[in-house]
Amino acid sequence: MTTDRRILVVEDNAPYLEDLKVILVKDLEELEPVGESMVEKAIERLDDVELIDKIKLVIVDLELHGGDASGPADFEGRDLILPKLRSNACWIPAVVMSRYFTGDAHVLAEATPYGFDAVVPKKFFSESRTYKKQWQRVKEVAAASRVGVLTGRDTHKILHLLTQDIDLQIGAEVAKEIDKYGGEDFRSALRLMEFTSSRIVIDQVVQGFSGLSVVKLTCRRGGRRVKWLLKFGSSFQKLDRELAAHRRMFLDGITRRMSVPVLWWRPIIWGSVGMIAYEFEENATTLLEEIKSNGLMGGLRKIGPALEELYRGCEVEAVIPRNCLEGTISRADTSGLRAKQGAILRALVAREPHPHLDRSLEVRLGPQHGDLHTRNILIGERGPVLIDFAHYRGIGEGGVPLLDLAKLFVDIWACGGGIPLNDILDGGVLRRQGEYGRWGDILIDSEPSGDEMRLFRLAVACQLAKYSKYTDVAKEKRREAQRALNNF
C-alpha cells in the first residue's frame, strides 16, 4: 500500500492550468494534480497541514500575473510561493516553469535558478514530443536536488547513490512494514541515507505508537558493526519536527550523556517514504525490555541520570492546567466515557469552562521531552539515552516535566511493566519515591504538593484516554483504563 501523493500546480492562466492538469493525468503522471490559479489560494493550500504530506511536487509559474514580450511582469512564483513552500515543507521539490525559458528540458532541469530544484520551459508540457521518460527525469533531478540541498550533497552525488547496489537483508515482519510504502522507494531512500555499507540487515520492528515504522538496522563498516534506529513512514512533517526539536535540545545544552546523535538533520524523503536514523548502541535495550528483564525498580534506577540531566534547572511557576493539557487528547479519545464522570476531559476537549482546568497551579516548569514512553528510553553500557524529541519543549517554552512522568507511568502500566494502575491514579508513584524512583528535579519538595498531585492526575487521565484507544494495548488494559476514566 503506497501513499497517494499529488502535484500542486500554481498557474495564473486558467485555460493552461486545465490543459496542464489533463496532460499530467493522462500522459505524464498517474496521480491527480491539485491546481490553483490564485496566489492566495495556493498559499492557503501550503498552510494546510492535512494536505502537505500529500504533496510530492510543486510546479510553479515564475510570473503569476502574466507579462509581455519584454519579459515577466512579476516574479511572484519565486517571491511568494517558493518562500512559503520552503518555510512549511522544505523537503518538497519545486519545479519552476516560464514561457521565457528556452532550451532542452534535460539540460534545463540541471539548472536551478532562484532556489528552485529544476526549471522547464512552459511549452515542455504542451509539446507533442514531451514523453513520460523526459518528465520522469525532470522529477528525479528535482527530487535529488532537494535531498542534496537539505543534506549538503550535490545533485550528481545523490543521483549516483540511487544507482548503487544494496544488499538488504530483512525479515518477514520488517517486510510488511516496508510494503506499506513501496519497496523500491524504501530502497532508494535507504541508498540516500548513505550508511556506506554494502550489506544492511534490518531484523526487528520496535514497538511504538507514533504512526511511523521503527526498526533496528545493522551495517558493517570495516571491522565494526554499526547499529541504527531507523524511523520511516509517510508522515514527513512529523519526521521533520522531530529533528527540529532535536536541534533545539542541543541548543538548550542537553548533552550527549542523555541523547544520541542523528545521521542527518533533515529527513531523507524519496517518493512515498521518508527516513531518519539515530545511532543505536550495540546491545542497548529499551526501558520496557529492561523492566521486563530486571524488574521495575531496576529499570527506573538506570534511567535516573538521563532524567536528572533533562530536568536540571526547573523553576516554580503558576500554570493553567488547560493550557498544559490542551491538544493532549481529542474528541475521539473521550468517546465512550459516561456523561457525568467524563465531564473534566470533555470540557478540556470542547474548550468549555471547568474549575479543575482553569484554576492556576504551582508546579515546576522546565524542559519537557513531550513523549516520554518506554520505547523512547534506551539503556546501554554507557548508560541511558533518550530519543524522539518531536514534542520537546525547551527552556522558556513552558515545558512541564510532571507531564512526562504521567506519560511514562501510564505507558509502563499499559505495556505490562508491573505497576498497579491505582498507584498511578492516586499519585502513589510520586509519594512513594523510594519505591518508584526519585523526582527531586521535578517536584517542588520531596513530597508532591496538592497542586502537583492535581495536575499529575489530570495528565494521567488524558494519557489513559489515549491509551484506551491504542490497538497495540491489550484489550483488558484498555477496558481497565475506560473503567478508571468513568470514575474519574
C-alpha positions in Angstrom: 0.0 0.0 0.0 1.7 3.2 -1.2 0.7 6.7 -0.2 -1.5 8.7 -2.6 0.5 11.9 -3.2 -0.3 14.7 -5.6 1.3 17.5 -7.6 0.4 21.1 -6.7 0.4 23.3 -9.8 0.4 27.1 -9.3 -0.5 28.8 -12.6 -2.3 32.1 -13.3 -3.6 31.2 -16.8 -6.8 29.2 -16.1 -7.1 27.6 -19.6 -3.4 26.5 -19.5 -3.9 25.2 -15.9 -6.8 23.0 -17.0 -4.9 21.7 -20.0 -1.8 21.0 -17.8 -3.9 19.0 -15.4 -5.2 16.9 -18.2 -1.7 16.4 -19.6 -0.3 15.4 -16.3 -3.1 12.9 -15.5 -3.3 11.3 -18.9 0.2 11.4 -20.3 2.8 12.2 -17.7 1.6 11.5 -14.2 -0.5 8.8 -12.6 -1.8 10.9 -9.7 -4.3 13.8 -9.9 -2.7 17.2 -9.7 -4.1 20.0 -7.5 -4.2 23.2 -9.5 -4.5 26.7 -8.1 -4.8 29.9 -10.3 -4.8 32.4 -7.4 -1.7 33.1 -5.3 -3.8 33.4 -2.1 -5.4 30.1 -2.7 -2.1 28.4 -3.3 -0.6 29.8 -0.1 -3.7 28.6 1.7 -3.0 25.1 0.3 0.6 25.3 1.6 -0.7 26.2 5.0 -3.0 23.2 5.1 -1.2 20.7 7.4 -3.6 17.9 6.3 -2.5 18.4 2.7 1.2 19.0 3.0 2.1 15.3 3.4 0.1 14.5 0.3 2.0 16.9 -2.0 5.0 15.2 -3.7 5.9 18.0 -6.1 5.1 21.7 -6.7 5.1 23.2 -10.2 5.2 27.0 -10.1 4.8 29.5 -12.9 7.5 32.1 -12.4 5.2 35.0 -13.2 1.7 34.8 -11.8 0.2 37.9 -13.4 1.4 37.4 -16.9 3.9 39.5 -18.9 4.7 40.7 -22.4 7.4 40.1 -25.0 9.8 42.2 -22.9 9.8 39.8 -20.0 7.9 38.7 -16.9 5.6 41.3 -15.3 6.3 39.8 -11.8 8.3 37.1 -10.0 5.5 36.1 -7.6 6.2 32.4 -8.1 9.7 33.0 -6.8 8.9 35.7 -4.3 5.6 34.5 -2.7 5.1 30.8 -3.4 8.6 29.4 -3.0 9.3 31.0 0.4 6.0 29.7 1.7 6.8 26.2 0.5 10.3 26.3 1.9 9.0 27.5 5.3 6.2 24.9 5.6 7.7 21.9 3.8 11.3 22.3 2.8 11.5 18.7 1.6 9.0 19.1 -1.3 10.8 19.6 -4.7 9.7 22.7 -6.6 9.9 23.0 -10.4 9.7 26.5 -11.9 8.3 26.9 -15.4 8.1 30.0 -17.6 7.3 30.9 -21.2 10.6 32.9 -21.1 12.7 29.8 -20.5 14.0 28.2 -23.7 16.2 25.1 -24.3 16.2 21.4 -23.8 14.4 20.3 -20.7 17.1 17.7 -19.9 19.7 20.5 -19.7 17.4 23.0 -18.0 16.5 20.5 -15.3 20.1 20.6 -14.2 19.9 24.4 -13.7 18.2 25.6 -10.6 17.7 29.4 -10.7 16.1 31.4 -7.8 16.3 28.4 -5.4 14.0 26.1 -7.3 15.0 22.4 -7.8 14.5 22.3 -11.6 13.4 24.6 -14.4 11.5 23.8 -17.6 10.1 25.8 -20.4 6.3 26.2 -20.2 6.0 24.6 -23.6 7.6 21.5 -22.2 4.2 20.2 -21.1 2.3 21.1 -24.3 4.7 19.9 -27.0 3.8 16.6 -28.5 7.4 15.4 -28.3 7.3 15.5 -24.5 7.4 12.0 -23.2 6.8 10.4 -19.9 10.5 9.4 -19.7 11.6 13.0 -20.1 9.2 14.1 -17.3 10.4 11.3 -15.1 14.0 12.6 -15.5 12.9 16.2 -14.6 11.2 14.9 -11.4 14.1 12.7 -10.5 16.6 15.6 -10.8 14.3 17.9 -8.8 13.9 15.4 -6.0 17.7 14.7 -6.0 18.4 18.4 -5.9 16.1 18.8 -2.8 17.7 15.9 -1.0 21.1 17.4 -1.8 20.3 20.8 -0.6 19.0 19.5 2.8 22.0 17.2 3.4 24.9 19.3 1.9 25.5 17.0 -1.0 25.4 17.9 -4.7 22.7 16.6 -7.1 25.1 14.4 -9.0 26.2 12.7 -5.8 22.5 12.0 -5.0 21.8 10.6 -8.5 24.9 8.4 -8.3 23.8 7.0 -4.9 20.5 6.0 -6.5 22.3 3.7 -8.9 24.3 1.8 -6.3 23.6 -1.8 -5.4 22.4 -2.5 -1.9 22.4 -5.9 -0.2 19.4 -5.6 2.1 18.6 -8.4 4.4 15.1 -8.2 6.0 12.8 -10.4 8.0 9.1 -11.0 7.2 7.9 -8.7 9.9 10.0 -5.8 8.6 9.0 -6.6 5.0 5.4 -6.0 5.9 6.3 -2.5 7.3 8.2 -1.7 4.1 5.4 -2.8 1.8 3.2 -0.1 3.3 5.2 2.5 1.5 6.6 0.6 -1.6 9.7 -1.5 -1.7 11.5 0.4 -4.4 11.0 3.9 -2.8 12.2 2.4 0.5 15.4 1.0 -1.1 16.1 4.3 -2.8 15.6 6.3 0.4 17.9 3.8 2.2 20.6 4.4 -0.5 20.3 8.1 0.1 20.8 7.7 3.8 24.4 6.7 2.8 25.2 4.2 5.5 28.3 3.4 3.4 27.8 -0.3 3.8 27.4 -2.9 1.1 25.3 -5.1 3.4 22.4 -3.9 5.6 20.4 -6.1 7.9 17.0 -5.0 9.3 15.7 -7.6 11.7 13.5 -6.1 14.3 10.4 -3.9 14.4 10.4 -1.7 17.6 7.0 -1.2 19.2 5.7 2.3 19.2 2.6 4.4 18.9 4.0 7.2 16.7 2.3 6.3 13.4 5.8 5.7 12.0 7.6 2.4 11.5 10.6 1.9 13.7 13.2 -0.8 13.1 16.7 -1.7 14.1 19.3 -1.6 11.4 22.8 -3.1 11.4 25.6 -2.4 8.8 29.2 -3.3 8.7 31.9 -0.6 8.3 35.4 -2.1 8.1 35.8 -4.4 11.0 33.0 -2.8 13.0 29.2 -3.4 13.2 27.2 -0.2 13.5 23.6 -0.1 14.6 21.0 2.5 13.9 17.4 3.0 15.0 15.6 3.7 11.7 12.3 5.5 11.6 10.4 5.7 8.4 6.9 6.5 7.0 4.8 9.0 5.1 4.3 11.4 8.0 7.0 13.8 6.7 6.0 16.7 8.9 6.4 14.5 11.9 9.8 13.4 10.9 10.9 17.0 10.3 9.5 18.2 13.6 11.3 15.5 15.4 14.7 16.5 14.0 14.0 20.2 14.5 13.2 19.5 18.2 16.4 17.6 18.4 18.4 20.6 17.3 16.6 22.8 19.8 17.5 20.3 22.5 21.2 20.7 21.6 20.9 24.5 21.7 19.5 24.1 25.3 22.7 22.4 26.2 21.3 19.0 26.8 24.4 16.9 26.3 25.3 13.6 24.7 25.1 11.9 28.1 21.3 11.6 27.7 20.7 11.7 23.9 22.0 10.1 20.8 23.1 11.8 17.5 21.1 11.7 14.4 22.6 10.8 11.0 21.1 13.8 9.1 19.5 16.9 10.4 16.7 16.7 7.9 14.6 13.7 6.9 15.6 11.8 3.7 12.5 11.7 1.6 12.1 9.8 -1.7 8.8 9.0 -3.3 6.4 7.7 -0.8 8.7 7.3 2.2 10.8 9.5 4.5 13.5 8.4 6.9 15.6 9.5 9.9 18.1 7.5 11.8 19.6 7.6 15.3 22.8 5.9 16.4 21.9 2.8 18.4 24.4 1.4 20.8 25.3 -2.3 20.4 23.3 -4.4 22.9 21.2 -1.4 24.0 17.7 -2.2 25.2 14.6 -0.2 25.7 13.3 0.7 29.1 10.4 -1.6 28.5 12.8 -4.5 27.8 14.8 -3.6 30.9 11.8 -3.6 33.2 10.6 -7.0 31.8 14.0 -8.5 32.3 15.2 -6.9 35.6 12.1 -5.5 37.2 10.5 -2.1 37.6 12.9 -0.6 40.1 16.0 -1.9 38.3 14.8 -0.1 35.1 13.8 3.2 36.9 17.1 3.4 38.7 19.0 3.1 35.4 17.2 6.0 33.7 17.7 8.4 36.6 20.9 10.1 35.3 19.2 10.9 31.9 16.2 12.4 33.6 18.3 14.4 36.0 20.2 15.8 33.0 17.0 16.6 31.2 15.1 18.4 34.0 18.0 20.3 35.6 17.3 23.9 36.4 13.5 23.8 36.6 11.7 26.8 38.2 8.5 27.0 40.1 5.8 28.9 38.2 2.0 29.2 38.1 0.2 27.4 35.2 -3.3 27.0 34.0 -3.9 23.2 33.6 -5.9 23.6 30.5 -3.0 25.4 28.7 -0.7 22.5 29.6 -3.0 19.7 28.6 -4.8 21.2 25.6 -4.2 19.2 22.5 -3.2 16.1 24.5 -6.5 14.3 23.7 -9.1 14.6 21.1 -12.9 14.0 20.9 -12.2 10.5 19.6 -10.2 9.7 22.7 -13.1 10.7 25.0 -15.8 8.8 23.1 -17.4 6.1 25.2 -17.0 7.9 28.5 -20.1 8.2 30.7 -21.6 11.7 30.5 -21.2 12.7 34.2 -17.9 11.0 35.0 -16.1 12.2 31.9 -17.0 15.8 32.4 -13.5 17.2 33.0 -12.0 15.6 29.9 -14.9 16.6 27.8 -14.6 20.2 29.0 -10.9 20.1 28.0 -11.6 18.8 24.5 -14.6 21.1 24.0 -12.8 24.1 25.5 -15.6 24.7 28.0 -15.0 26.3 31.4 -14.3 23.9 34.3 -12.8 24.8 37.7 -10.3 21.9 37.7 -8.9 23.1 34.4 -9.0 26.8 34.8 -7.6 27.4 38.3 -3.9 28.1 38.3 -1.5 25.6 40.0 2.1 26.0 41.2 4.5 23.4 39.6 8.0 23.3 38.3 8.5 24.3 34.7 11.5 23.4 32.5 12.5 21.2 29.7 9.9 18.6 28.7 10.5 15.6 26.5 6.9 15.5 25.4 6.7 11.8 24.5 8.4 10.0 27.3 7.4 6.4 26.9 9.4 3.2 27.5 10.5 2.8 23.8 12.0 6.3 23.7 14.4 5.5 26.5 17.4 3.3 25.6 19.7 1.7 28.1 23.2 0.6 27.0 26.6 0.1 28.5 27.3 3.8 28.5 24.1 4.5 30.4 20.6 5.7 29.5 19.8 7.9 26.5 16.6 9.5 25.2 15.3 9.6 21.6 12.4 11.1 19.7 12.2 14.7 20.7 9.4 15.6 18.2 7.3 17.2 21.0 10.2 18.6 23.0 9.7 21.9 24.9 12.9 23.6 25.7 13.9 26.2 28.3 11.5 29.1 28.3 8.9 27.2 26.2 6.5 26.3 29.1 7.5 22.7 29.4 6.0 20.8 32.4 8.2 17.8 33.5 5.4 16.4 35.6 3.5 15.6 32.4 6.4 13.5 31.2 6.1 11.4 34.4 2.4 10.9 33.8 3.0 9.6 30.3 5.9 7.4 31.4 4.0 5.7 34.2 0.8 5.1 32.2 3.0 3.6 29.4 4.8 1.3 31.9 1.4 0.1 33.2 -0.1 -0.3 29.7 2.8 -2.3 28.4 2.8 -4.7 31.3 5.6 -3.2 33.4 4.4 -4.4 36.8 2.9 -1.2 38.2 -0.7 -1.1 39.6 -3.0 1.5 37.9 -4.2 2.6 41.3 -0.7 3.7 42.3 -0.7 6.0 39.3 -4.2 7.3 39.7 -3.8 8.2 43.4 -0.3 9.6 42.9 1.4 6.9 44.9 4.2 6.8 42.2 5.1 10.4 43.3 4.7 10.0 47.0 6.5 6.6 47.4 9.7 7.8 45.7 11.9 5.1 47.3 9.7 2.6 45.5 9.2 4.3 42.2 12.3 6.4 41.7 13.3 9.9 42.9 12.0 13.0 41.2 13.8 15.8 43.0 14.3 17.9 39.8 10.6 17.7 39.1 8.8 18.2 42.4 8.9 21.4 44.4 9.7 19.4 47.6 10.5 15.8 48.3 6.8 15.1 48.6 4.3 16.3 45.9 2.2 19.3 46.8 -1.6 19.4 46.4 -1.1 21.4 43.1 1.3 18.9 41.8 -1.0 16.0 42.6 -3.9 17.6 40.9 -2.0 18.3 37.7 -0.5 14.9 37.6 -3.8 13.2 38.0 -5.3 15.3 35.2 -2.4 14.4 32.9 -2.8 10.7 33.8 -6.5 10.8 32.9 -5.5 12.4 29.5 -3.0 9.6 28.8 -5.4 6.9 29.9 -8.0 8.3 27.4 -5.4 7.9 24.6 -4.1 4.5 25.6 -7.6 3.2 25.9 -7.9 3.6 22.1 -4.5 2.2 21.1 -4.9 -1.2 19.4 -1.4 -2.1 20.5 -2.5 -2.1 24.1 -4.1 -5.3 25.4 -7.9 -5.4 25.5 -8.1 -5.9 29.2 -5.8 -2.9 29.8 -8.0 -0.8 27.5 -11.1 -1.8 29.5 -9.4 -1.1 32.8 -8.5 2.4 31.5 -12.1 3.0 30.5 -13.4 1.9 33.9 -10.9 4.2 35.7 -11.9 7.1 33.5 -15.6 6.6 34.0 -14.9 7.0 37.8 -12.5 10.0 37.3 
